[in-house]
Amino acid sequence: MGRIYYIDGYNVILQCPTLGAIAQRDLEGARARLFQHVVHFCTDTGHRAVLVFDGRNASSFPSSEIGSRGQVQVVYSKGSRTADAVIERMVYEARHQHVETVVVSADREIRELCSTLGALVIQPGTFLGWMHDAQKRLRSEYTERTLSPKRYRIEDVLNERSVHRLHAIRRRLEGES
């Protein structure tokens, strides 16, 4: 069973000191940075996420879904709908798809409602911690692979049948030289 995160984007931005500071001078930059962090989180965990932003009364925002990358989709609420209303609808629909849902929001009302719909609800600070941990794991794995004196062999990633075929080819090539 997969897991999908429904994230109130502005809640997370406002709960994160770094993103909050960026948002004060460049809201689009803060959204883009959050999007990148969520993409890294989903890459590390294999989960999916929908990053939802309020789009009402904001002439500079598109009024519908604006894109996705990998397992992360970005959605702006349409018209007078709020991000909370969009998240509520998505969680309601997801409960019939046998998908484990996690709602990331600081808003008490949406947290309580989504909890009654069967979603796990977490505060933005908790999610920020999880993203930070995922980023540390990715960096550690990258560092280990790139700086480690250990040499990786092709045999380490092949299945047994392919390894036998590779050894046969090597023996044949060694016999030709």
Secondary structure as the mmCIF struct_conf table of DSSP 4:
data_model
#
loop_
_struct_conf.conf_type_id
_struct_conf.id
_struct_conf.beg_label_comp_id
_struct_conf.beg_label_asym_id
_struct_conf.beg_label_seq_id
_struct_conf.end_label_comp_id
_struct_conf.end_label_asym_id
_struct_conf.end_label_seq_id
STRN STRN1 ARG A 3 ASP A 8
HELX_RH_AL_P HELX_RH_AL_P1 GLY A 9 GLN A 15
BEND BEND1 CYS A 16 CYS A 16
HELX_RH_AL_P HELX_RH_AL_P2 PRO A 17 ARG A 25
HELX_RH_AL_P HELX_RH_AL_P3 LEU A 27 THR A 45
STRN STRN2 ARG A 48 PHE A 53
TURN_TY1_P TURN_TY1_P1 ARG A 56 ASN A 57
TURN_TY1_P TURN_TY1_P2 SER A 59 SER A 60
BEND BEND2 PHE A 61 PHE A 61
BEND BEND3 SER A 63 SER A 64
STRN STRN3 GLY A 67 ARG A 69
TURN_TY1_P TURN_TY1_P3 GLY A 70 GLN A 71
STRN STRN4 VAL A 72 TYR A 76
TURN_TY1_P TURN_TY1_P4 GLY A 79 SER A 80
HELX_RH_AL_P HELX_RH_AL_P4 ALA A 83 ALA A 94
TURN_TY1_P TURN_TY1_P5 ARG A 95 HIS A 98
STRN STRN5 GLU A 100 VAL A 104
BEND BEND4 ALA A 106 ALA A 106
HELX_RH_AL_P HELX_RH_AL_P5 ARG A 108 THR A 116
TURN_TY1_P TURN_TY1_P6 LEU A 117 GLY A 118
STRN STRN6 LEU A 120 ILE A 122
HELX_RH_AL_P HELX_RH_AL_P6 PRO A 124 LEU A 147
BEND BEND5 PRO A 149 PRO A 149
HELX_LH_PP_P HELX_LH_PP_P1 LYS A 150 TYR A 152
HELX_RH_3T_P HELX_RH_3T_P1 ILE A 154 ASP A 156
TURN_TY1_P TURN_TY1_P7 VAL A 157 VAL A 157
BEND BEND6 LEU A 158 LEU A 158
HELX_RH_AL_P HELX_RH_AL_P7 GLU A 160 GLU A 176
#
